[in-house]
Amino acid sequence: MEPSNKKACLNCSDMIRGRTDKKFCDDHCRNEYHNRSKAGLHQLVRKLNAILYRNRQILEAMMESEDELQRVTRERLLQEGFQFRYLTHEYRNSRGAVYRCCYDYGYLELDARWILLVRISVS
């Protein structure tokens, strides 16, 4: 005799056959359910990564030739679309100066107007 407590698939609501602890009728429904549940998170991560990548492109373009340091104005960075709120990490040097970094480029706010850009060697 088959138990009467049949469960419905969490994705498509079809009746589930097989083990009693199954939640999905097949792999397609399981994948679709989990992909949909994480779609918002993936969209947020893609948006943040796009902003960080754009910031890095701006910093790279501002660095002239192979210089390790470059001084630019805050206004110029803003005009290029740089978003100061987004960074990958911060670095504090031995003198206590805090560099805000976007991947392998960083910047130090010298004053309200001037920004020192640095290329960080990744080894």
ZAMIDO-251384 format. One record per residue: z negated, x, y negated of N, C-alpha, C in turn. Coordinates in steps of 0.001 Angstrom, whole numbers, padded with zeros to 6 digits, always signed. Each point is the difference from the previous one (the first is absolute). Layout:
N
ZXYZXYZXY;...
This chain:
123
+000000+000837+001184+000000-000837-001184+000000+000880-001245;+000857-000278-000938+000169+000785-001216-001004-000466-001049;-000653+000940-000712-000948-000421-001036+000713-000762-001112;-000704-000931-000616+000599-000847-001032-000167+000561-001407;-000672+001117-000146-000216+000573-001332+001131+000959-000363;+001212-000521-000118+001153+000816-000375-000098+000370-001472;+000435+001209-000288-000041+000491-001376+001401+000057-000575;+000057-000087-001314+001279+000080-000701+000181+001406-000560;+001223+000460-000031+000362+001298-000569-000380+000008-001482;-000637+001074-000450-000416+000104-001405+001185+000057-000954;+001157+000363+000498+001168+000125-000863+000866-001255-000015;+000406-000465+001171+000971-001105+000053-000601-001321+000466;-001236+000012+000442-000741-001186+000470+000497-000547+001334;+000896+000699+000687+000391-000410+001353-001177+000221+000938;-000010-000737+001092-001064+000166+000982+000157+001355+000700;-001116+000659+000244-000004+001325+000613-000155-000155+001507;+000803+000723+000733-000093+000031+001460-000502+001382+000402;-000754+000056+001057-000474+001285+000493-001495+000154-000189;-000422+001185-000308-001428+000302-000116-000668-000894-001032;-001260-000296+000217-000731-000912-000889-000382+000656-001318;-000005+001333-000049-000390+000677-001240+001197+000362-000879;+001209-000419+000387+001181+000284-000813-000043-000789-001304;+000513+000595-001070+000049-000661-001305+001426-000315-000434;+000960+000654+000623+001405-000161-000378+000825-000267+001247;+001083-000749-000181+000839-000343+001152+000866+001173+000456;+000359+000913-000923+000801+001164+000380-000154+001104-001045;+000625+001147+000276-000100+001153-000904+000613-000287-001364;+001082-000743-000022+000641-000341-001273-000980-000744-000912;-000687-001006+000535-000957-000764-000811-001167+000879-000448;-000467+000873+000906-001107+000898-000357+000411+000920-001145;+001173+000622+000105+000484+000895-001057+000217-000740-001311;+000626-001153+000062+000266-000784-001204-001300-000401-000702;-000986-000411+000778-001302-000400-000547-000671+001167-000727;-000065+001143+000660-000675+001159-000599+000784+000565-001186;+001320+000019+000074+000807+000461-001137-000204-000896-001212;-000030-001298+000224-000204-000935-001100-001406+000154-000597;-001000+000222+000855-001373+000125-000501-000197+001264-000833;+000812+001025+000249-000135+001257-000744+001042+000168-001097;+000844-000984-000184+001099+000115-000967-000510+000249-001412;-001047-000681-000412-000547+000186-001343-000506+001410-000222;-000685+000545+000989-000514+001365-000095+001146+001000-000082;+001004-000161+000843+001142+000919-000020+000735-000065-001339;+000114-001188-000541+000676-000157-001293-000784+000720-001091;-001328-000107+000018-000840+000685-000983+000146+001511+000128;-000048+000498+001225+000117+001445+000224+001362+000505-000471;+001069-000745+000296+001334+000406-000459+000065+000051-001520;-000614-000976-000659+000011-000039-001463-000755+001200-000581;-001184+000292+000549-000783+001147-000474+000733+001312+000247;+000582+000149+001170+000752+001224+000298+001192+000171-000929;+000650-001094-000366+001135+000078-000927-000461+000481-001373;-001148-000487-000464-000540+000435-001298-000364+001481+000058;-000687+000416+001067-000388+001404+000144+001227+000908+000072;+001003-000421+000733+001223+000800+000114+000707+000101-001349;+000051-001084-000736+000623+000007-001335-000771+000944-000921;-001329-000059+000019-000810+000920-000805+000312+001453+000364;+000122+000285+001294+000304+001361+000422+001372+000432-000505;+000985-000887+000065+001343+000319-000496-000034+000326-001491;-000784-000746-000755-000109+000240-001447-000624+001364-000254;-001092+000313+000709-000653+001300-000184+000948+001136+000385;+000722-000165+001091+000947+001030+000436+001101+000206-001037;+000514-001076-000569+001067+000095-001001-000491+000665-001284;-001266-000166-000321-000560+000578-001226-000236+001503+000124;-000140+000477+001223-000236+001429+000203+001313+000737-000214;+000028+000881-000963+001210+000759-000294+000115+001175+000962;+001154+000157+000577+000334+001065+000954-001094+000153+001053;-000406+001218+000238-000998+000276+001032-001380+000281-000590;-000219-000419-001237-001297+000235-000629-001107-000683+000788;-001156+000623+000021-001165-000591+000658-000736-000943-000944;+000161+000218-001311-000685-000807-001012+001004-000502-001025;-000234-001182-000510+000862-000571-001038-000844-000936-000849;+000131+000126-001314-000738-000872-000913+000923-001095-000513;-000444-001267+000109+000773-001142-000497-000961-000962-000694;+000574-000906-000769-000847-000994-000663-000209-001204+000917;-001119-000643-000194-000310-001231+000722+001088-001038-000263;+000450-000054-001250+001026-000961-000403+001291+000193+000800;+000384+001246+000216+001237+000269+000748-000120-000476+001445;-001151+000234+000605-000210-000477+001368+000053-001526+000060;-000630-000645-000966+000016-001462-000044+001417-000537-000192;+000775+000666-000851+001386-000421-000225+000830+000086+001277;-000314+000965+000837+000723+000160+001268-000468-001002+001053;-001102-000684-000276-000498-001003+000942-001161+000465+000860;-000598+001137-000360-001129+000513+000767-001176-000964-000110;-000651-000268+001140-001154-000898+000027-001247+000820+000323;-000823+000214-001006-001160+000874+000126-001063-000536+000962;+000008-001291+000270-001031-000576+000872+000173+000397+001459;+001190+000435+000378+000291+000256+001409+000082+001492+000277;-000805+000480+000943-000013+001406+000378-000398+000122+001461;+000295+001125+000596-000345+000190+001407-001355+000669+000179;-000364+000876-000921-001301+000656+000103-000335+000690-001319;-001226+000491-000077-000439+000785-001159-000451+001363+000486;+000175+000993-000859-000403+001364+000321-000823+000541-001160;-001162+000556+000307-000853+000609-001024+000044+001511+000198;+000427+000712-001060+000084+001458+000128-001374+000631-000217;-000051+001321+000083-001284+000711-000092-000663-000153-001365;+000791-000339-001026-000564-000200-001346-000407-001450-000246;+000219-000854+000999-000399-001396-000119+001060-000932-000549;+001191+000512-000276+001083-000852-000506+000538-000856+001149;+000205-001278-000272+000464-000930+001031+001501-000244-000152;+000751+000401+001012+001436-000243+000061+000224-001261+000825;+000784-000905-000532+000379-001199+000745+001355+000291+000632;+000133-000311+001275+001177+000429+000742+000778-001167+000590;+001278+000247+000105+000922-000914+000667+000785+000864+000985;-000457-000001+001235+000538+000859+001046-000101+001467-000412;+001110+000703-000164-000043+001435-000270+000140+000349-001481;-000185-000969-000872-000011+000234-001445-001290-000574-000560;-000497+000652-001043-001218-000480-000627+000094+000112-001499;-000989-000582-000654-000039+000091-001455-001446+000053-000468;-000173+000676-001125-001299+000128-000648+000149-000522-001412;-000841-000932-000373+000040-000538-001357-000702+000994-000922;+000793+000694-000833-000548+001006-000902-000728-000654-001170;+000586-001043-000533-000610-000805-001064+000676-001370+000036;-000181-000794-001024+000565-001353-000008+001526+000006-000006;+000607+001101-000448+001460+000042-000117+000677+000844+001067;-000573+001146+000328+000678+000975+000849-000492-000035+001448;+000973+000167+000901-000255+000031+001442+000576+001304+000550;-000765+000685+000824+000471+001205+000670+000413-000376+001420;+001267+000203+000317+000510-000286+001341-000073+001264+000839;-000338-000154+001271-000095+001142+000910+000691-000340+001311;+000583+001024+000582+000559-000130+001346-001037+000573+000953;-000336-000754+001000-001020+000422+000959+000706+000576+001218;-000348+001232+000336+000631+000610+001174-000650-000570+001260;+000833-000515+000865-000471-000563+001259+000279+001025+001080;-001058+000419+000671+000202+001010+001051-000622-000409+001294;
